[in-house]
Amino acid sequence: MDRWLAEMGPMFFSLCEAGASRKKHADLHQAKMESEFQLAQEEEAARAAAERLRAQSRSASRSQIATPGGANSIPRFKTPHRCTNL
C-alpha cells in the first residue's frame, strides 16, 4: 500500500532544500550584487573623469573675445568733467 506513495510521491511532493543551500544562494546573490555595484562605481568614475577632461579641453580651446571697455583695455584719456558753475 505504501509502495505507490514511494513511487508516485515525487510527482506530488517536493522536498525543500536545507538552510545551507539557501544561505549559499543568498551569498552568491550578495556577491553578484556587490560586484555589479563595484562595476557601476568604476564606470561612473571613468565617466566623470572623461567629462572633466572634456571640460578642461573646452575651456583651453576657447578663444577670448575682445570687448570695448573690458578689464584688459587701457583708457587713453579720461572723459572731462562737466562744468556746473554756469
PyMOL Python script that loads the backbone (N, CA, C, O; Angstrom):
from pymol import cmd

cmd.read_pdbstr("""\
ATOM      1  N   MET A   1       0.812  -1.187   0.000  1.00  0.00           N
ATOM      2  CA  MET A   1       0.000   0.000   0.000  1.00  0.00           C
ATOM      3  C   MET A   1       0.862   1.261   0.000  1.00  0.00           C
ATOM      4  O   MET A   1       0.537   2.233  -0.682  1.00  0.00           O
ATOM      5  N   ASP A   2       1.925   1.251   0.736  1.00  0.00           N
ATOM      6  CA  ASP A   2       2.793   2.419   0.799  1.00  0.00           C
ATOM      7  C   ASP A   2       3.724   2.493  -0.401  1.00  0.00           C
ATOM      8  O   ASP A   2       4.402   3.502  -0.591  1.00  0.00           O
ATOM      9  N   ARG A   3       3.768   1.444  -1.212  1.00  0.00           N
ATOM     10  CA  ARG A   3       4.682   1.446  -2.358  1.00  0.00           C
ATOM     11  C   ARG A   3       4.280   2.497  -3.387  1.00  0.00           C
ATOM     12  O   ARG A   3       5.143   3.150  -3.974  1.00  0.00           O
ATOM     13  N   TRP A   4       3.015   2.662  -3.603  1.00  0.00           N
ATOM     14  CA  TRP A   4       2.595   3.632  -4.620  1.00  0.00           C
ATOM     15  C   TRP A   4       2.997   5.050  -4.226  1.00  0.00           C
ATOM     16  O   TRP A   4       3.331   5.869  -5.082  1.00  0.00           O
ATOM     17  N   LEU A   5       2.964   5.340  -2.899  1.00  0.00           N
ATOM     18  CA  LEU A   5       3.371   6.658  -2.433  1.00  0.00           C
ATOM     19  C   LEU A   5       4.866   6.853  -2.654  1.00  0.00           C
ATOM     20  O   LEU A   5       5.301   7.940  -3.034  1.00  0.00           O
ATOM     21  N   ALA A   6       5.650   5.809  -2.419  1.00  0.00           N
ATOM     22  CA  ALA A   6       7.087   5.900  -2.638  1.00  0.00           C
ATOM     23  C   ALA A   6       7.395   6.101  -4.110  1.00  0.00           C
ATOM     24  O   ALA A   6       8.307   6.851  -4.461  1.00  0.00           O
ATOM     25  N   GLU A   7       6.641   5.436  -4.972  1.00  0.00           N
ATOM     26  CA  GLU A   7       6.883   5.550  -6.402  1.00  0.00           C
ATOM     27  C   GLU A   7       6.330   6.851  -6.991  1.00  0.00           C
ATOM     28  O   GLU A   7       6.978   7.463  -7.840  1.00  0.00           O
ATOM     29  N   MET A   8       5.162   7.275  -6.561  1.00  0.00           N
ATOM     30  CA  MET A   8       4.498   8.444  -7.127  1.00  0.00           C
ATOM     31  C   MET A   8       4.689   9.710  -6.304  1.00  0.00           C
ATOM     32  O   MET A   8       4.266  10.789  -6.719  1.00  0.00           O
ATOM     33  N   GLY A   9       5.309   9.590  -5.168  1.00  0.00           N
ATOM     34  CA  GLY A   9       5.488  10.731  -4.270  1.00  0.00           C
ATOM     35  C   GLY A   9       6.160  11.929  -4.900  1.00  0.00           C
ATOM     36  O   GLY A   9       5.678  13.048  -4.721  1.00  0.00           O
ATOM     37  N   PRO A  10       7.269  11.749  -5.641  1.00  0.00           N
ATOM     38  CA  PRO A  10       7.935  12.908  -6.226  1.00  0.00           C
ATOM     39  C   PRO A  10       7.058  13.712  -7.171  1.00  0.00           C
ATOM     40  O   PRO A  10       7.313  14.897  -7.386  1.00  0.00           O
ATOM     41  N   MET A  11       6.030  13.095  -7.740  1.00  0.00           N
ATOM     42  CA  MET A  11       5.126  13.842  -8.617  1.00  0.00           C
ATOM     43  C   MET A  11       4.266  14.812  -7.829  1.00  0.00           C
ATOM     44  O   MET A  11       3.876  15.859  -8.346  1.00  0.00           O
ATOM     45  N   PHE A  12       3.967  14.474  -6.580  1.00  0.00           N
ATOM     46  CA  PHE A  12       3.043  15.284  -5.781  1.00  0.00           C
ATOM     47  C   PHE A  12       3.721  16.114  -4.706  1.00  0.00           C
ATOM     48  O   PHE A  12       3.169  17.115  -4.250  1.00  0.00           O
ATOM     49  N   PHE A  13       4.904  15.706  -4.304  1.00  0.00           N
ATOM     50  CA  PHE A  13       5.577  16.375  -3.201  1.00  0.00           C
ATOM     51  C   PHE A  13       6.995  16.751  -3.626  1.00  0.00           C
ATOM     52  O   PHE A  13       7.607  16.069  -4.448  1.00  0.00           O
ATOM     53  N   SER A  14       7.496  17.816  -3.071  1.00  0.00           N
ATOM     54  CA  SER A  14       8.899  18.169  -3.290  1.00  0.00           C
ATOM     55  C   SER A  14       9.501  18.486  -1.928  1.00  0.00           C
ATOM     56  O   SER A  14       8.834  19.025  -1.045  1.00  0.00           O
ATOM     57  N   LEU A  15      10.743  18.148  -1.780  1.00  0.00           N
ATOM     58  CA  LEU A  15      11.432  18.411  -0.532  1.00  0.00           C
ATOM     59  C   LEU A  15      12.107  19.773  -0.622  1.00  0.00           C
ATOM     60  O   LEU A  15      12.728  20.108  -1.631  1.00  0.00           O
ATOM     61  N   CYS A  16      11.980  20.534   0.424  1.00  0.00           N
ATOM     62  CA  CYS A  16      12.637  21.835   0.464  1.00  0.00           C
ATOM     63  C   CYS A  16      14.122  21.624   0.697  1.00  0.00           C
ATOM     64  O   CYS A  16      14.546  20.673   1.355  1.00  0.00           O
ATOM     65  N   GLU A  17      14.906  22.549   0.132  1.00  0.00           N
ATOM     66  CA  GLU A  17      16.342  22.442   0.325  1.00  0.00           C
ATOM     67  C   GLU A  17      16.682  22.840   1.750  1.00  0.00           C
ATOM     68  O   GLU A  17      15.944  23.572   2.409  1.00  0.00           O
ATOM     69  N   ALA A  18      17.795  22.349   2.196  1.00  0.00           N
ATOM     70  CA  ALA A  18      18.230  22.660   3.551  1.00  0.00           C
ATOM     71  C   ALA A  18      18.623  24.133   3.646  1.00  0.00           C
ATOM     72  O   ALA A  18      18.835  24.790   2.627  1.00  0.00           O
ATOM     73  N   GLY A  19      18.715  24.634   4.838  1.00  0.00           N
ATOM     74  CA  GLY A  19      19.062  26.036   5.074  1.00  0.00           C
ATOM     75  C   GLY A  19      20.422  26.401   4.528  1.00  0.00           C
ATOM     76  O   GLY A  19      20.623  27.546   4.121  1.00  0.00           O
ATOM     77  N   ALA A  20      21.362  25.478   4.501  1.00  0.00           N
ATOM     78  CA  ALA A  20      22.701  25.766   3.998  1.00  0.00           C
ATOM     79  C   ALA A  20      22.649  26.124   2.514  1.00  0.00           C
ATOM     80  O   ALA A  20      23.380  27.002   2.056  1.00  0.00           O
ATOM     81  N   SER A  21      21.792  25.446   1.774  1.00  0.00           N
ATOM     82  CA  SER A  21      21.681  25.721   0.351  1.00  0.00           C
ATOM     83  C   SER A  21      21.075  27.105   0.121  1.00  0.00           C
ATOM     84  O   SER A  21      21.502  27.825  -0.781  1.00  0.00           O
ATOM     85  N   ARG A  22      20.107  27.474   0.911  1.00  0.00           N
ATOM     86  CA  ARG A  22      19.515  28.807   0.803  1.00  0.00           C
ATOM     87  C   ARG A  22      20.546  29.872   1.121  1.00  0.00           C
ATOM     88  O   ARG A  22      20.635  30.899   0.448  1.00  0.00           O
ATOM     89  N   LYS A  23      21.327  29.605   2.165  1.00  0.00           N
ATOM     90  CA  LYS A  23      22.371  30.575   2.544  1.00  0.00           C
ATOM     91  C   LYS A  23      23.401  30.697   1.431  1.00  0.00           C
ATOM     92  O   LYS A  23      23.864  31.797   1.128  1.00  0.00           O
ATOM     93  N   LYS A  24      23.759  29.579   0.823  1.00  0.00           N
ATOM     94  CA  LYS A  24      24.717  29.616  -0.283  1.00  0.00           C
ATOM     95  C   LYS A  24      24.149  30.445  -1.438  1.00  0.00           C
ATOM     96  O   LYS A  24      24.858  31.254  -2.037  1.00  0.00           O
ATOM     97  N   HIS A  25      22.894  30.244  -1.738  1.00  0.00           N
ATOM     98  CA  HIS A  25      22.244  31.004  -2.805  1.00  0.00           C
ATOM     99  C   HIS A  25      22.220  32.501  -2.461  1.00  0.00           C
ATOM    100  O   HIS A  25      22.483  33.342  -3.320  1.00  0.00           O
ATOM    101  N   ALA A  26      21.908  32.823  -1.220  1.00  0.00           N
ATOM    102  CA  ALA A  26      21.876  34.220  -0.789  1.00  0.00           C
ATOM    103  C   ALA A  26      23.266  34.841  -0.855  1.00  0.00           C
ATOM    104  O   ALA A  26      23.413  35.997  -1.250  1.00  0.00           O
ATOM    105  N   ASP A  27      24.286  34.076  -0.468  1.00  0.00           N
ATOM    106  CA  ASP A  27      25.665  34.578  -0.528  1.00  0.00           C
ATOM    107  C   ASP A  27      26.081  34.842  -1.972  1.00  0.00           C
ATOM    108  O   ASP A  27      26.728  35.850  -2.257  1.00  0.00           O
ATOM    109  N   LEU A  28      25.713  33.944  -2.882  1.00  0.00           N
ATOM    110  CA  LEU A  28      26.034  34.151  -4.292  1.00  0.00           C
ATOM    111  C   LEU A  28      25.335  35.394  -4.835  1.00  0.00           C
ATOM    112  O   LEU A  28      25.919  36.173  -5.588  1.00  0.00           O
ATOM    113  N   HIS A  29      24.087  35.563  -4.442  1.00  0.00           N
ATOM    114  CA  HIS A  29      23.327  36.741  -4.872  1.00  0.00           C
ATOM    115  C   HIS A  29      23.969  38.012  -4.328  1.00  0.00           C
ATOM    116  O   HIS A  29      24.099  39.002  -5.048  1.00  0.00           O
ATOM    117  N   GLN A  30      24.368  37.988  -3.069  1.00  0.00           N
ATOM    118  CA  GLN A  30      25.008  39.151  -2.448  1.00  0.00           C
ATOM    119  C   GLN A  30      26.327  39.481  -3.150  1.00  0.00           C
ATOM    120  O   GLN A  30      26.609  40.649  -3.416  1.00  0.00           O
ATOM    121  N   ALA A  31      27.130  38.468  -3.449  1.00  0.00           N
ATOM    122  CA  ALA A  31      28.405  38.692  -4.126  1.00  0.00           C
ATOM    123  C   ALA A  31      28.184  39.277  -5.524  1.00  0.00           C
ATOM    124  O   ALA A  31      28.929  40.153  -5.963  1.00  0.00           O
ATOM    125  N   LYS A  32      27.151  38.781  -6.220  1.00  0.00           N
ATOM    126  CA  LYS A  32      26.838  39.298  -7.548  1.00  0.00           C
ATOM    127  C   LYS A  32      26.422  40.766  -7.474  1.00  0.00           C
ATOM    128  O   LYS A  32      26.852  41.586  -8.286  1.00  0.00           O
ATOM    129  N   MET A  33      25.586  41.084  -6.497  1.00  0.00           N
ATOM    130  CA  MET A  33      25.140  42.469  -6.333  1.00  0.00           C
ATOM    131  C   MET A  33      26.318  43.387  -6.018  1.00  0.00           C
ATOM    132  O   MET A  33      26.399  44.491  -6.556  1.00  0.00           O
ATOM    133  N   GLU A  34      27.233  42.946  -5.152  1.00  0.00           N
ATOM    134  CA  GLU A  34      28.384  43.762  -4.797  1.00  0.00           C
ATOM    135  C   GLU A  34      29.292  43.991  -6.002  1.00  0.00           C
ATOM    136  O   GLU A  34      29.802  45.095  -6.197  1.00  0.00           O
ATOM    137  N   SER A  35      29.494  42.951  -6.810  1.00  0.00           N
ATOM    138  CA  SER A  35      30.347  43.118  -7.985  1.00  0.00           C
ATOM    139  C   SER A  35      29.699  44.061  -8.991  1.00  0.00           C
ATOM    140  O   SER A  35      30.393  44.862  -9.618  1.00  0.00           O
ATOM    141  N   GLU A  36      28.384  43.981  -9.156  1.00  0.00           N
ATOM    142  CA  GLU A  36      27.689  44.901 -10.060  1.00  0.00           C
ATOM    143  C   GLU A  36      27.775  46.335  -9.551  1.00  0.00           C
ATOM    144  O   GLU A  36      27.934  47.267 -10.340  1.00  0.00           O
ATOM    145  N   PHE A  37      27.671  46.513  -8.246  1.00  0.00           N
ATOM    146  CA  PHE A  37      27.776  47.849  -7.656  1.00  0.00           C
ATOM    147  C   PHE A  37      29.181  48.399  -7.863  1.00  0.00           C
ATOM    148  O   PHE A  37      29.343  49.569  -8.212  1.00  0.00           O
ATOM    149  N   GLN A  38      30.195  47.569  -7.650  1.00  0.00           N
ATOM    150  CA  GLN A  38      31.586  47.995  -7.843  1.00  0.00           C
ATOM    151  C   GLN A  38      31.813  48.394  -9.299  1.00  0.00           C
ATOM    152  O   GLN A  38      32.450  49.411  -9.572  1.00  0.00           O
ATOM    153  N   LEU A  39      31.299  47.602 -10.226  1.00  0.00           N
ATOM    154  CA  LEU A  39      31.442  47.910 -11.649  1.00  0.00           C
ATOM    155  C   LEU A  39      30.750  49.227 -11.992  1.00  0.00           C
ATOM    156  O   LEU A  39      31.284  50.032 -12.755  1.00  0.00           O
ATOM    157  N   ALA A  40      29.574  49.444 -11.432  1.00  0.00           N
ATOM    158  CA  ALA A  40      28.846  50.688 -11.686  1.00  0.00           C
ATOM    159  C   ALA A  40      29.608  51.893 -11.142  1.00  0.00           C
ATOM    160  O   ALA A  40      29.632  52.944 -11.783  1.00  0.00           O
ATOM    161  N   GLN A  41      30.232  51.759  -9.971  1.00  0.00           N
ATOM    162  CA  GLN A  41      31.024  52.850  -9.413  1.00  0.00           C
ATOM    163  C   GLN A  41      32.226  53.157 -10.295  1.00  0.00           C
ATOM    164  O   GLN A  41      32.543  54.324 -10.528  1.00  0.00           O
ATOM    165  N   GLU A  42      32.905  52.109 -10.793  1.00  0.00           N
ATOM    166  CA  GLU A  42      34.063  52.316 -11.659  1.00  0.00           C
ATOM    167  C   GLU A  42      33.656  52.997 -12.962  1.00  0.00           C
ATOM    168  O   GLU A  42      34.364  53.876 -13.454  1.00  0.00           O
ATOM    169  N   GLU A  43      32.524  52.594 -13.518  1.00  0.00           N
ATOM    170  CA  GLU A  43      32.045  53.221 -14.746  1.00  0.00           C
ATOM    171  C   GLU A  43      31.696  54.681 -14.508  1.00  0.00           C
ATOM    172  O   GLU A  43      31.980  55.534 -15.349  1.00  0.00           O
ATOM    173  N   GLU A  44      31.088  54.972 -13.380  1.00  0.00           N
ATOM    174  CA  GLU A  44      30.722  56.356 -13.056  1.00  0.00           C
ATOM    175  C   GLU A  44      31.973  57.208 -12.868  1.00  0.00           C
ATOM    176  O   GLU A  44      32.011  58.355 -13.312  1.00  0.00           O
ATOM    177  N   ALA A  45      33.001  56.658 -12.211  1.00  0.00           N
ATOM    178  CA  ALA A  45      34.252  57.390 -12.025  1.00  0.00           C
ATOM    179  C   ALA A  45      34.926  57.654 -13.369  1.00  0.00           C
ATOM    180  O   ALA A  45      35.456  58.743 -13.589  1.00  0.00           O
ATOM    181  N   ALA A  46      34.912  56.677 -14.263  1.00  0.00           N
ATOM    182  CA  ALA A  46      35.510  56.854 -15.593  1.00  0.00           C
ATOM    183  C   ALA A  46      34.740  57.906 -16.383  1.00  0.00           C
ATOM    184  O   ALA A  46      35.339  58.724 -17.081  1.00  0.00           O
ATOM    185  N   ARG A  47      33.412  57.887 -16.272  1.00  0.00           N
ATOM    186  CA  ARG A  47      32.583  58.871 -16.970  1.00  0.00           C
ATOM    187  C   ARG A  47      32.862  60.283 -16.441  1.00  0.00           C
ATOM    188  O   ARG A  47      32.951  61.234 -17.218  1.00  0.00           O
ATOM    189  N   ALA A  48      33.000  60.414 -15.120  1.00  0.00           N
ATOM    190  CA  ALA A  48      33.274  61.722 -14.523  1.00  0.00           C
ATOM    191  C   ALA A  48      34.654  62.231 -14.948  1.00  0.00           C
ATOM    192  O   ALA A  48      34.813  63.418 -15.234  1.00  0.00           O
ATOM    193  N   ALA A  49      35.653  61.341 -14.992  1.00  0.00           N
ATOM    194  CA  ALA A  49      36.995  61.741 -15.413  1.00  0.00           C
ATOM    195  C   ALA A  49      36.988  62.187 -16.871  1.00  0.00           C
ATOM    196  O   ALA A  49      37.647  63.167 -17.220  1.00  0.00           O
ATOM    197  N   ALA A  50      36.257  61.487 -17.718  1.00  0.00           N
ATOM    198  CA  ALA A  50      36.169  61.878 -19.126  1.00  0.00           C
ATOM    199  C   ALA A  50      35.484  63.231 -19.269  1.00  0.00           C
ATOM    200  O   ALA A  50      35.879  64.047 -20.102  1.00  0.00           O
ATOM    201  N   GLU A  51      34.467  63.467 -18.463  1.00  0.00           N
ATOM    202  CA  GLU A  51      33.763  64.757 -18.508  1.00  0.00           C
ATOM    203  C   GLU A  51      34.684  65.885 -18.059  1.00  0.00           C
ATOM    204  O   GLU A  51      34.675  66.963 -18.653  1.00  0.00           O
ATOM    205  N   ARG A  52      35.480  65.648 -17.013  1.00  0.00           N
ATOM    206  CA  ARG A  52      36.439  66.670 -16.558  1.00  0.00           C
ATOM    207  C   ARG A  52      37.444  66.985 -17.658  1.00  0.00           C
ATOM    208  O   ARG A  52      37.740  68.153 -17.910  1.00  0.00           O
ATOM    209  N   LEU A  53      37.969  65.956 -18.312  1.00  0.00           N
ATOM    210  CA  LEU A  53      38.924  66.188 -19.404  1.00  0.00           C
ATOM    211  C   LEU A  53      38.278  66.969 -20.544  1.00  0.00           C
ATOM    212  O   LEU A  53      38.893  67.869 -21.114  1.00  0.00           O
ATOM    213  N   ARG A  54      37.043  66.622 -20.871  1.00  0.00           N
ATOM    214  CA  ARG A  54      36.332  67.329 -21.931  1.00  0.00           C
ATOM    215  C   ARG A  54      36.131  68.795 -21.550  1.00  0.00           C
ATOM    216  O   ARG A  54      36.288  69.681 -22.391  1.00  0.00           O
ATOM    217  N   ALA A  55      35.787  69.053 -20.300  1.00  0.00           N
ATOM    218  CA  ALA A  55      35.571  70.427 -19.844  1.00  0.00           C
ATOM    219  C   ALA A  55      36.881  71.216 -19.872  1.00  0.00           C
ATOM    220  O   ALA A  55      36.894  72.387 -20.250  1.00  0.00           O
ATOM    221  N   GLN A  56      37.974  70.577 -19.474  1.00  0.00           N
ATOM    222  CA  GLN A  56      39.278  71.255 -19.491  1.00  0.00           C
ATOM    223  C   GLN A  56      39.698  71.567 -20.915  1.00  0.00           C
ATOM    224  O   GLN A  56      40.213  72.653 -21.182  1.00  0.00           O
ATOM    225  N   SER A  57      39.490  70.642 -21.825  1.00  0.00           N
ATOM    226  CA  SER A  57      39.889  70.890 -23.214  1.00  0.00           C
ATOM    227  C   SER A  57      39.013  71.967 -23.839  1.00  0.00           C
ATOM    228  O   SER A  57      39.492  72.765 -24.644  1.00  0.00           O
ATOM    229  N   ARG A  58      37.736  71.997 -23.476  1.00  0.00           N
ATOM    230  CA  ARG A  58      36.850  73.044 -23.995  1.00  0.00           C
ATOM    231  C   ARG A  58      37.278  74.412 -23.507  1.00  0.00           C
ATOM    232  O   ARG A  58      37.311  75.365 -24.286  1.00  0.00           O
ATOM    233  N   SER A  59      37.611  74.526 -22.217  1.00  0.00           N
ATOM    234  CA  SER A  59      37.985  75.826 -21.673  1.00  0.00           C
ATOM    235  C   SER A  59      39.338  76.273 -22.207  1.00  0.00           C
ATOM    236  O   SER A  59      39.563  77.472 -22.372  1.00  0.00           O
ATOM    237  N   ALA A  60      40.246  75.338 -22.480  1.00  0.00           N
ATOM    238  CA  ALA A  60      41.560  75.698 -23.005  1.00  0.00           C
ATOM    239  C   ALA A  60      41.467  76.116 -24.463  1.00  0.00           C
ATOM    240  O   ALA A  60      42.249  76.956 -24.908  1.00  0.00           O
ATOM    241  N   SER A  61      40.548  75.564 -25.203  1.00  0.00           N
ATOM    242  CA  SER A  61      40.460  75.868 -26.627  1.00  0.00           C
ATOM    243  C   SER A  61      39.587  77.087 -26.925  1.00  0.00           C
ATOM    244  O   SER A  61      39.562  77.566 -28.059  1.00  0.00           O
ATOM    245  N   ARG A  62      38.897  77.576 -25.951  1.00  0.00           N
ATOM    246  CA  ARG A  62      38.061  78.757 -26.172  1.00  0.00           C
ATOM    247  C   ARG A  62      38.950  79.980 -26.402  1.00  0.00           C
ATOM    248  O   ARG A  62      39.941  80.187 -25.702  1.00  0.00           O
ATOM    249  N   SER A  63      38.580  80.766 -27.380  1.00  0.00           N
ATOM    250  CA  SER A  63      39.317  81.998 -27.601  1.00  0.00           C
ATOM    251  C   SER A  63      38.623  83.109 -26.829  1.00  0.00           C
ATOM    252  O   SER A  63      37.407  83.093 -26.636  1.00  0.00           O
ATOM    253  N   GLN A  64      39.410  84.054 -26.401  1.00  0.00           N
ATOM    254  CA  GLN A  64      38.840  85.163 -25.660  1.00  0.00           C
ATOM    255  C   GLN A  64      38.278  86.174 -26.641  1.00  0.00           C
ATOM    256  O   GLN A  64      38.854  86.419 -27.701  1.00  0.00           O
ATOM    257  N   ILE A  65      37.167  86.745 -26.281  1.00  0.00           N
ATOM    258  CA  ILE A  65      36.518  87.740 -27.122  1.00  0.00           C
ATOM    259  C   ILE A  65      36.875  89.119 -26.585  1.00  0.00           C
ATOM    260  O   ILE A  65      36.671  89.418 -25.408  1.00  0.00           O
ATOM    261  N   ALA A  66      37.416  89.957 -27.479  1.00  0.00           N
ATOM    262  CA  ALA A  66      37.787  91.306 -27.080  1.00  0.00           C
ATOM    263  C   ALA A  66      36.543  92.182 -27.110  1.00  0.00           C
ATOM    264  O   ALA A  66      35.824  92.218 -28.108  1.00  0.00           O
ATOM    265  N   THR A  67      36.296  92.880 -26.022  1.00  0.00           N
ATOM    266  CA  THR A  67      35.157  93.791 -25.958  1.00  0.00           C
ATOM    267  C   THR A  67      35.660  95.177 -25.602  1.00  0.00           C
ATOM    268  O   THR A  67      36.606  95.307 -24.825  1.00  0.00           O
ATOM    269  N   PRO A  68      35.057  96.196 -26.144  1.00  0.00           N
ATOM    270  CA  PRO A  68      35.490  97.551 -25.808  1.00  0.00           C
ATOM    271  C   PRO A  68      35.190  97.854 -24.345  1.00  0.00           C
ATOM    272  O   PRO A  68      34.119  97.529 -23.832  1.00  0.00           O
ATOM    273  N   GLY A  69      36.139  98.471 -23.699  1.00  0.00           N
ATOM    274  CA  GLY A  69      35.959  98.831 -22.301  1.00  0.00           C
ATOM    275  C   GLY A  69      36.103  97.659 -21.362  1.00  0.00           C
ATOM    276  O   GLY A  69      35.651  97.727 -20.219  1.00  0.00           O
ATOM    277  N   GLY A  70      36.709  96.606 -21.805  1.00  0.00           N
ATOM    278  CA  GLY A  70      36.885  95.430 -20.968  1.00  0.00           C
ATOM    279  C   GLY A  70      37.947  95.659 -19.902  1.00  0.00           C
ATOM    280  O   GLY A  70      38.546  96.732 -19.843  1.00  0.00           O
ATOM    281  N   ALA A  71      38.175  94.694 -19.087  1.00  0.00           N
ATOM    282  CA  ALA A  71      39.130  94.821 -17.989  1.00  0.00           C
ATOM    283  C   ALA A  71      40.557  94.955 -18.489  1.00  0.00           C
ATOM    284  O   ALA A  71      41.396  95.539 -17.802  1.00  0.00           O
ATOM    285  N   ASN A  72      40.852  94.427 -19.671  1.00  0.00           N
ATOM    286  CA  ASN A  72      42.220  94.468 -20.180  1.00  0.00           C
ATOM    287  C   ASN A  72      42.511  95.711 -21.002  1.00  0.00           C
ATOM    288  O   ASN A  72      43.664  95.953 -21.357  1.00  0.00           O
ATOM    289  N   SER A  73      41.514  96.491 -21.305  1.00  0.00           N
ATOM    290  CA  SER A  73      41.746  97.686 -22.125  1.00  0.00           C
ATOM    291  C   SER A  73      42.291  98.816 -21.252  1.00  0.00           C
ATOM    292  O   SER A  73      41.909  98.976 -20.092  1.00  0.00           O
ATOM    293  N   ILE A  74      43.191  99.587 -21.845  1.00  0.00           N
ATOM    294  CA  ILE A  74      43.803 100.721 -21.114  1.00  0.00           C
ATOM    295  C   ILE A  74      43.210 101.999 -21.704  1.00  0.00           C
ATOM    296  O   ILE A  74      43.340 102.239 -22.905  1.00  0.00           O
ATOM    297  N   PRO A  75      42.574 102.808 -20.892  1.00  0.00           N
ATOM    298  CA  PRO A  75      41.993 104.049 -21.432  1.00  0.00           C
ATOM    299  C   PRO A  75      43.109 105.027 -21.817  1.00  0.00           C
ATOM    300  O   PRO A  75      44.074 105.194 -21.072  1.00  0.00           O
ATOM    301  N   ARG A  76      42.974 105.669 -22.977  1.00  0.00           N
ATOM    302  CA  ARG A  76      43.997 106.608 -23.432  1.00  0.00           C
ATOM    303  C   ARG A  76      43.759 107.998 -22.829  1.00  0.00           C
ATOM    304  O   ARG A  76      44.706 108.753 -22.606  1.00  0.00           O
ATOM    305  N   PHE A  77      42.532 108.320 -22.577  1.00  0.00           N
ATOM    306  CA  PHE A  77      42.217 109.598 -21.966  1.00  0.00           C
ATOM    307  C   PHE A  77      40.962 109.443 -21.135  1.00  0.00           C
ATOM    308  O   PHE A  77      40.161 108.533 -21.350  1.00  0.00           O
ATOM    309  N   LYS A  78      40.807 110.329 -20.201  1.00  0.00           N
ATOM    310  CA  LYS A  78      39.615 110.320 -19.379  1.00  0.00           C
ATOM    311  C   LYS A  78      38.602 111.300 -19.942  1.00  0.00           C
ATOM    312  O   LYS A  78      38.966 112.299 -20.563  1.00  0.00           O
ATOM    313  N   THR A  79      37.356 111.012 -19.726  1.00  0.00           N
ATOM    314  CA  THR A  79      36.294 111.910 -20.136  1.00  0.00           C
ATOM    315  C   THR A  79      36.331 113.144 -19.236  1.00  0.00           C
ATOM    316  O   THR A  79      36.377 113.005 -18.014  1.00  0.00           O
ATOM    317  N   PRO A  80      36.313 114.348 -19.814  1.00  0.00           N
ATOM    318  CA  PRO A  80      36.392 115.550 -18.966  1.00  0.00           C
ATOM    319  C   PRO A  80      35.115 115.706 -18.135  1.00  0.00           C
ATOM    320  O   PRO A  80      34.027 115.305 -18.548  1.00  0.00           O
ATOM    321  N   HIS A  81      35.282 116.291 -16.972  1.00  0.00           N
ATOM    322  CA  HIS A  81      34.133 116.526 -16.104  1.00  0.00           C
ATOM    323  C   HIS A  81      33.350 117.730 -16.615  1.00  0.00           C
ATOM    324  O   HIS A  81      33.902 118.644 -17.227  1.00  0.00           O
ATOM    325  N   ARG A  82      32.089 117.704 -16.354  1.00  0.00           N
ATOM    326  CA  ARG A  82      31.249 118.831 -16.770  1.00  0.00           C
ATOM    327  C   ARG A  82      31.465 120.005 -15.829  1.00  0.00           C
ATOM    328  O   ARG A  82      31.705 119.855 -14.631  1.00  0.00           O
ATOM    329  N   CYS A  83      31.374 121.093 -16.391  1.00  0.00           N
ATOM    330  CA  CYS A  83      31.466 122.301 -15.603  1.00  0.00           C
ATOM    331  C   CYS A  83      30.042 122.694 -15.202  1.00  0.00           C
ATOM    332  O   CYS A  83      29.201 122.954 -16.063  1.00  0.00           O
ATOM    333  N   THR A  84      29.784 122.734 -13.929  1.00  0.00           N
ATOM    334  CA  THR A  84      28.426 123.016 -13.468  1.00  0.00           C
ATOM    335  C   THR A  84      28.312 124.423 -12.866  1.00  0.00           C
ATOM    336  O   THR A  84      27.316 124.729 -12.211  1.00  0.00           O
ATOM    337  N   ASN A  85      29.320 125.284 -13.081  1.00  0.00           N
ATOM    338  CA  ASN A  85      29.312 126.627 -12.476  1.00  0.00           C
ATOM    339  C   ASN A  85      28.612 127.657 -13.360  1.00  0.00           C
ATOM    340  O   ASN A  85      28.743 128.842 -13.052  1.00  0.00           O
ATOM    341  N   LEU A  86      27.943 127.356 -14.339  1.00  0.00           N
ATOM    342  CA  LEU A  86      27.333 128.344 -15.227  1.00  0.00           C
ATOM    343  C   LEU A  86      26.228 129.004 -14.567  1.00  0.00           C
ATOM    344  O   LEU A  86      25.586 129.873 -15.157  1.00  0.00           O
TER     345      LEU A  86
END
""", "prot")
cmd.dss("prot")
cmd.show_as("cartoon", "prot")
cmd.util.cbc("prot")
cmd.orient("prot")
